[in-house]
Amino acid sequence: MKQFVSFDMATRAATRSMLTTSSLVHTGTWQGLDITQKPEMATHELLNYTFQVPISHSNLETLAEDIKPNLPWADDHFMERVCGYPLNPGKEWANWPYSKSADTFRNSDGMFNHNYMERYWPQFAGNIKASITPQEAGIMIGEDPEWLPPINSGIRGVFGDLNDVIEQLVKDPFTRQAYLPIFFPEDTGAVNGGRVPCSLGYHFIMRHGHLHISYWLRSCDMVRHFRDDCYLTVRLLLWVLDECAKRSAIWAEIKPGLYTMYITSLHCFRNDYILLGKQNERT
């Protein structure tokens, strides 16, 4: 596994690998859309790209300087992700630098067929209105027992959520089970058509006084998503660590640990690849 002392070094190495060792592929579909007649949608791809970076501190300003996400969007969207409710579509998608393309994937009700808020907080996903605020969702779910929507369930029991992962870590700090899935059974085989999550899930594990996170993705766009994905996941680790510390004195002494990223397909579109090469020449 590739190990780096900073995210900047990890990004530079991934860029070099993309420019020198990637393969050109044309998948035929993208986000459920037929792209067979669009040669510009061919992608340069690195298979099974994996690396690790230690998170040596929790200073967000320093981390942002290292990772270079799209700010302030990434910070605003992160707070939306951890709001506690399955908002869809939420507000911050419209502020994403590539929101014009994202808008084409909303349905007639203005919703996406999935998003991170629904997957972080799936218990009531699909059972609350679109385009509401976290405050409105809290009123709907927590203060109106007459209206309380059904809790989504799986094969044997109800869905857990991000809060349940935190409670699990607090109850059993050395657990190997603290996994937050983003890719759900309904995504398997793309049986419902359309988009499926690029993220598969996050695994948290505490060892030797540090909380580590492993982030698994089936697909990641080097230009549009890579830096934001890194930053949002680091923020998730720090947020979970803080939430655990609020609930147990044991966790007050635990520090952020290793960030490990597993990407089955790290790629960029042909046009982006050309721009990436020109940018690399200037640095």
N, C-alpha and C positions, 0 to 999 in steps of 0.2 A: 504494500500500500504506500502511496506517495504521502509523505509527511512534510508539512511546511510550518514555519514559525509565524506566518501571518497570512491573512486572506489575500492581501495584495500579491504576495508571492504565489499563492495557490492559483489566483486568477491569471497571472502572467504565464504560469506554466501551462494552464489549461488552454490559453490562447495559442501558445507556441505549438502545443500538441494538435490543436484544431487545424492550424495552418500548415503543419508539416506531415501529420500522420493520419488525418481523417480520410474517410472514404465518401465518395459522392453516391447518394442513393435517392431514389424517387419512390416514396411510399405509396403513391396513388391516392391516398386519402389524408386529410389533415383535419383534426377536430371534427371528424365525421363527415367532412365535405369532400366531394370528388375533385381532385386536383390533377387528374391524368392529362388534361389538356393545358396544363400550366407548367412548362419547363422551369420557370423561375422559382417554382416551389420545391425544386430539388434541394436536398440538404446535404451539407458536409457533416459527417457523423463520427463520433468516437463511441465505441461500444464499451460498456462496463467500466465507466470512468469513476474512480474512487480516490478520495484523498481525506486527509485528516489535519486539523488545525487546533492547537490548544487555545482555549479561551482563558487568558490569564488575568482578566479583570472584568468589571461590569460597567465601565464608563462608556455610555452610549455614544458620546461625541467622538471618543477615540476609536471606537468600533466602527462608527460610520465613516471616519476618515480612512480607515483600513479597507473596509468592504466597498465603499462608494455606491450605496444603493440610490434609488430615485427618491430623494427627499424634497419636500416633507411628506410626500405620498406614503412612503413605506411606514413611517411612524404613525400616521393617521390611520392607515389601513390595519396596522397591527392592533391598535386599540379597538378597532371595529371587530377584528377577529376574536378578541378575547372578551367581548362585551357580555357574554353569557347567554346570548339568545341567537337562534338560527335565522338571522335577518337575511332576506333575499328580495331584492338585489343588494340592499345596503346603500350607502352613499358614495363610498370612496372609489368604487370601480370607475366612476365617471371622471375621476381626477388622475387615473393612471395614464402615463404618457402614451399608451397605445389603446386608449379607451374607445377610439373610433372603430377599431376592429372588434373589440369586445362587445360593443353594442349590437352587432349583427347577430349575436348568439342569444339575445333575450327573446322570450316568447311573447305572445299577444298580451299577457298579463304584466309584462315588464320584468319577468323573473328569468334567472338562469336555471338550467336544469340541475346545476349543483353549484355550490361555492364553499369557501372555507368556513364561514359562519355556520352553515348547515352541518358540515362534517365535524366541526369542533363541538357543536351543541346539538346533536341529532335527535334528542328525545322528543322534541316538539316540531322538528323540521317538517315542513309541508302542511302544518296545521295552524300556522298563524299568517296574517295578511302580509302582502308584499309592501315594500316601501314604507316601513314604519321605523321609528327610532327605538333604541334600546329601552328608553323610558316607557314608551308605549307598549313594547313587548312585555316589560316587567309587570305592567298593570294588567295586561291581558292574561298572563300566565300565573302571576302570583297573587292578585288581589280580587279575582272574580271566580270563586269556586263554582258558581253556577255554569260558567263558560268553559272551565278548565279543559283543554283539549286532550285527546288520548295520547298516551306515551307510546312512541314507536317501539316495536319489539322485534326480536329475531327468532331463531328457532326454539330456544329454551327460555328466554327471558327478555326483559326490557333492555333497551340500549343504554350503555354507559356513555359518559361524555368526558370532556377535559377535566372537569371538576372531580369526577370519579377517579381519574388517573392521579390527581393530586392527593386525594384522600387515601388512595392505595399506597402511595409513597410515604405519606405521613404514618400510616398504620404499620407498614412493613418497609422500612427504609432500604433494605437490601433486596427487595423484590426483583425478579427478572421478568415480571409480567406487565410492567408499566408501559404499555404500547397504546398510542392513539392512532387508530386507522383513519385514513382519508379515502382510500379506495374501498368501496363497499360491495357486498354481493350483487347489488343491482347494477354495478358497473361491469361485472364479469361477462365476458363475451360481447360487450356492448349491445346486449339484447334489446335495450330500449332506444338504440340509435343515438346519433348526436355525440356530444362531448362526454368524455370521462376524465376523471382527475389525472393530472400529471404526477402529483404526489401520491405515494403509496401509504406512507405513515411515518410516525416518529417513535423511537424507542428511547426511553429514559432509564438510566441505570446509575446508581450511586455506589462508588467504590473508593476506598482510601481517602475519604473526606472530600470527594469531588462528584458532582452530578454531571454525567456525560449524556450526550444526545447523538443518536444515529438517525440520519434522515435518508429515507429511501424514495427514489423517484423512478418511474418508468421512462420519463422523458423530460428534458430540460433544454430550453432555448438559450444558447450561450449569450446572445445579445440582449434579448428582451427580459429574461427571467433570472439568469444565473446569480447576479449580484443581489437582487431583491430576495431571492429564495434563501441565500446564505444569511442575509441580515434578518429576515423575518424569523428564521429558525433559531438564530442566536438569541433574538429577543424573546422567543418562546421559552427557551431554556432558562433565561434569566427571570422571566415572569413566573414560571413554575417554581423555580428555586425560591423566589420571594414569597409566593403563596404558601409554600411548605413551611417557610420560616415563621410566617404569621400564625401557623397552627401548631407548631411544635418547636420547643427550645432546641431540640437535637439538630434541627435543620439550620439554625442560626449560624452554626460553625461550618456548614458545608459550602464549598466554593464551586464556581463553574469549572467544568472539566474539558473534555475533548469534544470537538465537533467533527463528526464523521459523515461524509456525504457519499451515497451510492447512487450513481446515475446509469441506468441501463443504456440510454441513448442521449448523449450530450451532443447537440447539433446546432447548426445555424443555416439559414437559407442561403442560396447561392449568392444573391445580391449582397446580403449582410457579410458573407464570407469575404467578398472583394473589399468591402469597406473596412472590415476587421484587419485585413492585410495592410491596407494603406495606413490605418491608425497605428498598427504595430511598427511600421517603418519609421514613423515619426517619434516613437518613444525609445 
